[in-house]
C-alpha cells in the first residue's frame, strides 16, 4: 500500500522517535544487521523511543495494512528483524535499564545488548542468564529461550524472566507475569515474537563474581579422541560448570578442536574439576583462567564479527556417539570457509530440570545445541557454503533429536517451527489465536493460531 504524505506527517508528529525512509541518513545503517546475507528494504523504519512509540506504530501498521518486522539486537541469523517493504519497528534506541540490588531484579528495555545488560548488573556483582556473544540483543534471545553460560546453575534467560510489558496485536499495552495474563507470560517464554512486542523485561538477578573461563584447544588430528572425552566430561559436569565444544579454526586459520568453559563457583574448586580436561591429550592452547563475568561474556565475540554472510543449521542432540563424531570430523575437514564452525552448546543442570510444560520453551533435557554455523565473506561463495551446511545436517540427522532451538532456525525453515516447540505447540497455537487471531505478528518463526 502506498502511503500519502499526510499519513507520514501524522506519524512523524506523533512519535518521539524517528521515521526513516529510503535515502534518508541512517536508513541503510538501521536496516543492516548481523547476517550480511540479509539485504531487505523496509518501506519505512520507525526508531522507537519508548512504549508509546511502539503502540503508535502497531496502530499505524494495522490502519494502513502494513506488514511489520521488529528489530531488537538484529543478531538472529534468520534476518527476520528486517522485512521487505512494510514497517520495521526498530527498538534499538530503547536502552533504559534499572538495577534493584536489594530485590535482585533488573528492569531492561529491548534495545539493550547482553553486554550492556551485564555491564550495569555487574556493577552490583549481579547477573542474569543470557547468551554467550555480548552484541546479541536481550529481546530476541530471551523471547526464544536464552541458552548461555549460566544455564546449568541458574536456568535459561526465560526461566529468570519475572514480568514483561508487551504491546499486543490489538494495540494494547499489557503486563504479563505469573498472576497477570499468565497464559501470555507462559507463551512469551520461548515464543514471544509471535505474541507481541515486548517493551520492558524484568529479570531475576543472581550473585556472580569472578569466574574461571577460557578455552583449551587441540590439533584437529585429535578431534575424535577429544570429542569422545568431552562427551563424558560434559555430561558429568556439576551445575556450576558449563563446557561448550567446537570444531573450528584458530586465529591463524589452523583447524582445531576446542572446549570453552565457564565455572561459576569457588575458583579453587573449579581448578580441580578442570584438571582432567586441561591435561587430556596434547593441547596446543590453554587459555583458561580467572576473569570477570563480563570478560567471559565477551570471549566469543571475535568469532562472530558483523559483516559476514551466515547460513546455519541446528538441532538438539543427547550425546556424541562414535558414529556422530565420525560424521562431524569428516565434515570439519571439508569446511569451505575457515570461519565456519561446528559447535556444541551445553544445556544441563537447572535448565534441564524445569518441567517441559512450564514455559513455551519445551526441550528440557540434558543435551547439546548442535550448531552448524557457516560464515564467509564473498557472495560468490554462497552456494558451496550453503550446500556444505545442508549436507552436514542431513548426514547428522540420524544422530539428532527432532527438536531445534527456535533462535537457531534460519529464514528458510518454516517447516521446522513445530519442532522448536514439540509437545507445547498446540497450547502455544491456542494462545496465539487468543492474542493475535489475525496473525498480525507473522514476520517471525511463525506459529499458526489454532482454528
PAPA-11900 format. One record per residue (C-alpha): residue in one letter; x, y, z. Coordinates in steps of 0.001 Angstrom, whole numbers, plus 500000, padded with zeros to 6 digits. Example, Ala and Ser with C-alpha at 12.3 -4.5 7.8 and 13.67 -1.06 7.14 Angstrom:
BEGIN
A512300495500507800 S513670498940507140 
***
This chain:
BEGIN
X500000500000500000 X501309503426499049 X501249505905501905 X500358509541501408 X502444512428502659 X499792513373505217 X499865509914506824 X503639510090507163 X503456513619508574 X500914512484511148 X503087509533512150 X506198511680512439 X504404514240514572 X503167511556516960 X506432509703517576 X509191510785519937 X511488508641517828 X512492508940514185 X510967507771510899 X513472506790508213 X512700506315504517 X514955505013501774 X517570507657501027 X517412509221504488 X520589509457506551 X520677506421508829 X518256504294506792 X520887501861505497 X522593501606508888 X519260500835510583 X518382498028508160 X521855496455508311 X522049493500510692 X524465490795511834 X523945488474508851 X525237490210505710 X523128487911503512 X520089489910504607 X519629492933502318 X515952493852502645 X514456497313502286 X511504498224504510 X509206500942503208 X509895502804506439 X511791502296509661 X510428503620512959 X513207504059515520 X511113503934518670 X511981505955521767 X509591504175524122 X506495502038524595 X504183504814523392 X506015504849520052 X505571501089519727 X501847501419520410 X501582504125517766 X503470502019515208 X501282498967515746 X498160501093515349 X499564502758512225 X500517499422510637 X497057497994511305 X495328501076509906 X497399501015506716 X497623497208506299 X501401497195506551 X503466494107507225 X505556494533510358 X509063493381511238 X510621494012514644 X514280494658515323 X515856494250518740 X519561493463518539 X519436492305514906 X521728489387515760 X519472486499514737 X520780484526511766 X517343484290510105 X517258488044509467 X513577488294510314 X514250491592512096 X514094493262508673 X511185492829506284 X510965493634502591 X508582496573502372 X506240497360505227 X507158498917508561 X510237497913510513 X509772498715514200 X513299499355515444 X513705499011519211 X517451499640519341 X517115503188520783 X515215501765523790 X518063501145526240 X516736502151529640 X517923499888532470 X517368499948536222 X519023497506538614 X517477496945542042 X520303495349544064 X518124494878547152 X515384492923545373 X517955491449542986 X515970492356539908 X516613494410536812 X514169496176534517 X515558496441530992 X514308497734527654 X514547495664524442 X517239497699522672 X519904496552525110 X522576494040524190 X523818491310526507 X526998493278527096 X525093496408528086 X522869494465530478 X525865492671532004 X527759495937532472 X525137497543534679 X524276494387536635 X527924493577537311 X528408496949538987 X526474495313541835 X528112491872541466 X524930490505539879 X523925488859536612 X521032487110534937 X521414484236532451 X521634485398528856 X523721484104525927 X527412483830525022 X528052486588522446 X527797490044524006 X526460492089520996 X523357489859520895 X520137491686521791 X518434490684525026 X514958490722523456 X515161488034520799 X517456485894522914 X515109485916525925 X511898485518523949 X513273482407522251 X514569480835525480 X518122482032526028 X520826479358526384 X524064480661527890 X526896480170530339 X524680480321533439 X522065477795532292 X523449474981534450 X523403476938537691 X520512479354537144 X518467478191534133 X517687479859530825 X517083483552530278 X513334482907530019 X513396480971533328 X514621484138535056 X512031486393533494 X509661487792536146 X507478490086534074 X507143491773530686 X505314494785529320 X504070493810525874 X502189495517523042 X499735493014521603 X498261492829518117 X495182494881519013 X497394497787520078 X497090497248523831 X499961497508526316 X499711494641528808 X501780493478531745 X502248489708531753 X503622487738534667 X502693484776536845 X499460486444538017 X498539488891535230 X497794487270531861 X499668484114532932 X498864482334529660 X500554485124527724 X503508485045530111 X503817481289529549 X503918481771525774 X506318484720525852 X508951482472527484 X510037480708524307 X507788482105521580 X507498485780522453 X507982487173518965 X504673485575517964 X502615487273520660 X503599490921520532 X506387493439521037 X507944493428524491 X508840496937525598 X510260496030529023 X511727492913530648 X512077492282534370 X514663489644535288 X515728487878538457 X519406488503539311 X521999486260540950 X525325486888542614 X528097486266540071 X531652487252540917 X534931486268539236 X534704483074537193 X537004480581535531 X536655480883531787 X538507480430528528 X539294477525526249 X541568474569525674 X542358473592522070 X543958470533520497 X545186469716516980 X542320468635514760 X544087465280514387 X542997464574517969 X539363465559517340 X537900462067517604 X539551461341520950 X538814464815522319 X535107464696521418 X534725461239522951 X536333462519526153 X534255465682526043 X531004463717525751 X531689462021529092 X533259465052530759 X530403467441529927 X527620465023530790 X529103464678534283 X529536468418534883 X528117469874538084 X525594472663537668 X528284475298538224 X530307474199535188 X529345474637531549 X531513473304528731 X530965474006525033 X532944472293522266 X533718473295518689 X535461472130515552 X536781475420514241 X539910477359513289 X542468479080515475 X543181482766514866 X545895481839512351 X543460479618510422 X544793476296511747 X541988473735512198 X541498472770515856 X539063471146518217 X538378473231521310 X536428473222524552 X535369476512526162 X534333476541529800 X532683478655532460 X532954477760536131 X530577479770538327 X531751478953541831 X534792478930544142 X537828479246541880 X539946476632543685 X537194474028543270 X536921474867539583 X540678474487539101 X540488470934540458 X537463469980538380 X539037471265535177 X542353469404535566 X541201466308533628 X540164468483530694 X543328470575530675 X545605467535530896 X543876465435528252 X545874464702525072 X548329467294523805 X546687470742523978 X548157473458521781 X546343476216523705 X545233476512527308 X543618479887527875 X541582479020530973 X541955481443533847 X540187483663536351 X538280486559534792 X535309488800535336 X531890487663534176 X531876490465531595 X535153489138530148 X533643485671529956 X530629487039528089 X532868488828525571 X535052485782524980 X533185484566521900 X532657487934520227 X535675487736517934 X534362484626516193 X531196486415515049 X532057489856513660 X529474491907511819 X529607491918508042 X529983488220507294 X527480486080505464 X525841483361507561 X523909480171506934 X523185477906509896 X521550474588510649 X520995473249514145 X519262470575516223 X519469469238519749 X521486466075520400 X521507463877523510 X525060462638523215 X528041462434520895 X528324458781519965 X531171457341517873 X529202457376514605 X528127461003515085 X531707462003515882 X532911460314512692 X530466462416510638 X531469465616512411 X535201465077511978 X534780464150508310 X532765467276507514 X535031469533509577 X537868468582507238 X535930469878504216 X534674473242505535 X534538475660502567 X535382478600504837 X537898478816507698 X535378480985509579 X532864478135509718 X532499476092512893 X530565473151514269 X529645473904517853 X528046472199520826 X526406474447523408 X525724472548526582 X522310472630528259 X522084470945531643 X521542471458535346 X518754473823536388 X517667474493532789 X517116470770532212 X515169470293535448 X512379472742534561 X509199470887533603 X508532470732529866 X505108472341530250 X506271475202532487 X507253477508529594 X506735477550525839 X510402476519525542 X509822472762525590 X513093470912525184 X514146470356528779 X516805467670528630 X520468467253529433 X521675467797525888 X523622469941523451 X522520472501520942 X524410471193517899 X525223474235515766 X526444474070512170 X527463477675511628 X528753478574508193 X530117482063507741 X532083483567504877 X532805486916503218 X532251486757499454 X528732486467497950 X530278484385495180 X530874481681497799 X527241481385498873 X526436478122497083 X529274475889498371 X528870477123501941 X525106476650501994 X525399473247500349 X528034472062502839 X525820473065505769 X522772471292504383 X524761468145503644 X526243468100507146 X522821468459508738 X521441465663506568 X524367463388507437 X523901464126511157 X520133463684511109 X520147460044512328 X522027461209515445 X519925464302516182 X516681464780518067 X513653466000516141 X513951469217518095 X515518472602517482 X516130475832519391 X513941478460517732 X516712481098517902 X518866478916515629 X516304478477512852 X517211480052509531 X514898482038507339 X514184479064505075 X512904476573507679 X509184477253508340 X508592473502508320 X510725473145511466 X508869475628513677 X506766472812515173 X509991471023516086 X511010474089518119 X508037473644520462 X507333469906520414 X504538468884522784 X503871472539523650 X502926473561520118 X499148473003520366 X498866475001523607 X501023477746522116 X498858477883518986 X495741478326521123 X497306481267522977 X498440482760519670 X494836482547518426 X493606484340521560 X496039487266521494 X496732487523517752 X493809485893515875 X494683487618512610 X498383486659512776 X499424490312512695 X502811489321514111 X503923486927511388 X507358488283510477 X508970485709512767 X509354481938513142 X505614481832512854 X503196479768514918 X499834479412513218 X496973480050515643 X494604477200516404 X491458477322514283 
***
